[in-house]
Amino acid sequence: MLRYVYFSALILFSTAFCDQTDNVNAISEALGHRIGKYLESLGVQVDLDLVVKGLQGEKKGDDSPMTDDECIAAISELQDKLFEKQSEYNLVEADKFLSENSKKENIVEIEAKKLQYKILKEGKGSQVQLSDAPLIKYTGKYLNGSVFGQTMEPEIIELSETIAGFKKGVLGMKEGEKRLLFIHPTLGYGKDHLTEPNSLLLFEVEVVKTNGLNKPDKFISESPDLKKGIR
């Protein structure tokens, strides 16, 4: 509903603005880009020719094939179906990847076909315990390589507040150690992740200090990236 209100407001605002400027052609094209971005944000494949037909029909006063409420309900239903389809596909891909990955050299399984890691750099000294709040650096990625969260500086992480796969994957790491974690969606976000439901998560994690609670408060992050990445 909010998207519909936003879209309607965009049309009204842009029309009013066009009446007050000579640069109508550029604004008209820019408005087309804004509409295109809105349509892309729906996650639904639409027929642009019919979209243009609808715009022209609205201008001429033609009746729409759907009421506003019917259109919103239809879009919502289609989005739900696409979400479920993407969720099922991602889960199959996660299962397949972890099954194959478990056969590779230097892959350690914490939970069979659910949680794996590979040591990228050896550490030494004390190990991260469940009660610790380690000072770490990390980058979180999807299977396609796109980054969804990362720390710009080392951050103190309360393990009790992280997803299960991250917590279990970091436990036992030594200071200076760097691991690549492979987390099944059941130990990650599952279907709660709205953009990539049931996605396999890859985290490159480095432990700077096994317990960073004696560090200054400025190291404790409340950044959106941190919360988005592992919480």
C-alpha positions in Angstrom: 0.0 0.0 0.0 2.8 2.4 0.9 4.4 1.8 -2.5 1.2 2.7 -4.2 0.9 5.9 -2.2 4.5 6.7 -3.1 3.9 6.0 -6.8 0.8 8.2 -6.9 2.5 11.0 -5.1 5.4 10.8 -7.5 3.1 11.2 -10.5 1.2 14.1 -9.0 4.4 15.9 -7.9 6.1 15.4 -11.2 3.1 16.6 -13.2 2.9 19.7 -11.1 6.6 20.3 -11.5 6.5 19.8 -15.2 3.9 22.7 -15.5 6.5 25.1 -14.0 9.5 24.3 -16.1 10.6 24.5 -19.7 12.7 21.4 -19.5 9.7 19.1 -20.0 11.5 16.6 -22.3 14.3 15.8 -19.8 11.8 15.7 -16.9 9.5 13.4 -18.8 12.4 11.0 -19.5 13.6 11.2 -15.9 10.1 10.4 -14.7 10.2 7.3 -16.9 13.3 6.2 -15.1 11.7 6.8 -11.7 8.7 4.7 -12.8 11.1 2.0 -14.1 12.9 1.9 -10.7 9.5 1.6 -8.9 8.4 -1.3 -11.2 11.8 -3.0 -10.6 11.4 -2.7 -6.9 8.2 -4.7 -7.1 10.2 -7.7 -8.1 7.6 -8.5 -10.7 8.2 -8.8 -14.5 5.8 -6.4 -16.2 5.0 -5.8 -19.9 6.3 -2.3 -20.5 4.2 -1.9 -23.6 1.1 -2.5 -21.5 2.4 -0.1 -18.8 2.7 2.6 -21.5 -0.8 1.7 -22.7 -2.1 2.2 -19.2 -0.4 5.6 -18.9 -1.9 6.7 -22.2 -5.3 5.3 -21.2 -5.3 7.1 -17.9 -4.5 10.3 -19.7 -7.4 9.8 -22.1 -9.7 8.9 -19.3 -10.1 5.2 -20.2 -11.3 2.7 -17.6 -8.6 0.6 -15.9 -8.8 -3.3 -16.1 -8.5 -3.3 -12.3 -9.5 -1.1 -9.5 -6.7 0.3 -7.3 -7.4 -2.2 -4.5 -7.5 -5.1 -7.0 -4.2 -4.1 -8.5 -2.5 -3.8 -5.1 -3.9 -7.2 -4.0 -2.8 -8.8 -7.3 0.7 -7.4 -7.0 0.9 -8.6 -3.3 -0.2 -12.1 -4.3 2.3 -12.3 -7.1 5.1 -11.0 -4.9 4.3 -13.7 -2.3 4.4 -16.4 -5.0 7.8 -15.2 -6.3 9.1 -15.0 -2.7 8.2 -18.6 -2.1 9.7 -19.7 -5.4 12.9 -17.8 -4.7 13.0 -19.3 -1.2 12.7 -22.8 -2.5 15.3 -22.3 -5.1 17.8 -20.8 -2.7 17.3 -23.6 -0.2 18.1 -26.2 -2.9 21.2 -24.3 -4.0 22.4 -24.0 -0.4 22.0 -27.8 0.2 23.7 -28.6 -3.0 26.6 -26.2 -2.4 27.3 -27.5 1.2 27.1 -31.1 0.1 29.7 -30.6 -2.6 31.8 -28.2 -0.4 32.1 -30.9 2.3 34.1 -33.0 0.0 36.8 -30.4 -0.6 40.2 -30.3 1.0 40.6 -28.2 4.2 36.9 -27.9 4.8 35.9 -28.5 8.4 32.3 -29.4 9.3 30.9 -28.1 12.6 27.4 -29.4 11.7 27.1 -31.9 8.8 25.9 -30.1 5.7 24.8 -27.1 7.8 27.9 -25.3 9.0 31.4 -25.4 7.6 34.6 -23.4 7.7 38.0 -23.1 6.1 40.9 -21.6 7.9 42.4 -18.7 5.8 45.0 -17.7 8.4 46.2 -19.5 11.5 45.9 -17.8 14.9 47.5 -18.4 18.3 46.9 -17.9 21.9 43.5 -17.8 23.6 40.3 -19.1 21.9 36.9 -17.4 21.7 34.5 -18.7 24.3 30.7 -18.5 24.4 30.8 -15.9 27.1 33.2 -13.7 25.2 32.6 -10.6 23.1 35.4 -10.8 20.5 36.8 -7.9 18.7 36.5 -9.0 15.0 36.4 -7.9 11.4 34.1 -9.6 9.0 32.6 -9.5 5.5 29.3 -11.2 4.8 28.4 -12.3 1.2 25.8 -14.3 -0.6 26.7 -17.3 -2.8 26.7 -15.0 -5.8 29.5 -12.9 -4.2 27.4 -9.8 -3.4 28.2 -8.2 -0.1 25.4 -7.7 2.4 27.3 -6.5 5.5 30.8 -5.8 6.7 32.8 -4.0 9.3 34.8 -1.0 8.3 36.8 -1.2 11.6 37.2 -4.0 14.1 34.0 -4.3 16.1 33.1 -5.9 19.4 30.5 -8.6 18.8 28.2 -10.0 21.5 27.9 -13.6 20.3 24.6 -14.0 22.1 23.1 -11.5 19.7 24.3 -13.1 16.5 22.7 -15.7 14.2 23.4 -19.3 15.3 25.7 -20.1 12.4 27.9 -17.1 13.0 28.1 -17.7 16.8 29.0 -21.4 16.4 31.5 -20.6 13.6 33.4 -18.1 15.6 33.6 -20.2 18.8 37.1 -21.7 19.2 38.8 -19.2 16.9 42.2 -18.0 18.2 43.5 -14.4 18.2 44.7 -13.5 14.7 42.8 -16.4 13.1 40.8 -15.8 9.9 38.0 -18.2 8.8 35.6 -18.4 5.9 32.3 -19.6 7.3 29.7 -21.4 5.2 26.3 -21.1 6.9 23.1 -23.0 5.9 19.9 -20.8 6.0 18.5 -22.8 8.9 21.5 -21.4 11.0 21.3 -18.0 9.3 18.3 -15.9 8.4 16.1 -18.6 6.9 13.0 -17.0 5.2 13.2 -13.9 7.3 15.7 -12.3 4.9 13.3 -10.4 2.6 15.7 -9.9 -0.3 17.3 -13.3 -0.4 15.2 -15.8 1.5 16.8 -19.1 2.5 20.2 -17.9 1.2 23.5 -19.6 2.0 25.7 -17.1 3.9 29.5 -16.8 3.6 31.4 -14.9 6.2 35.1 -14.1 6.2 35.9 -13.5 9.8 39.1 -12.4 11.6 39.4 -12.4 15.3 41.5 -9.4 16.4 41.0 -10.1 20.1 39.2 -13.0 21.7 37.5 -10.7 24.2 37.3 -7.1 23.4 35.2 -5.9 26.4 38.2 -4.0 27.8 38.3 -1.9 24.7 36.9 1.7 24.6 33.2 2.0 24.0 33.9 3.5 20.6 34.7 0.0 19.3 31.2 -1.3 20.1 29.3 -0.8 16.9 25.7 0.1 16.4 26.2 0.5 12.6 23.3 -0.6 10.3 25.8 -2.8 8.4 26.7 -4.7 11.5 23.1 -5.3 12.5 22.2 -6.3 9.0 25.1 -8.6 8.7 25.0 -11.0 11.6 22.0 -10.1 13.8 
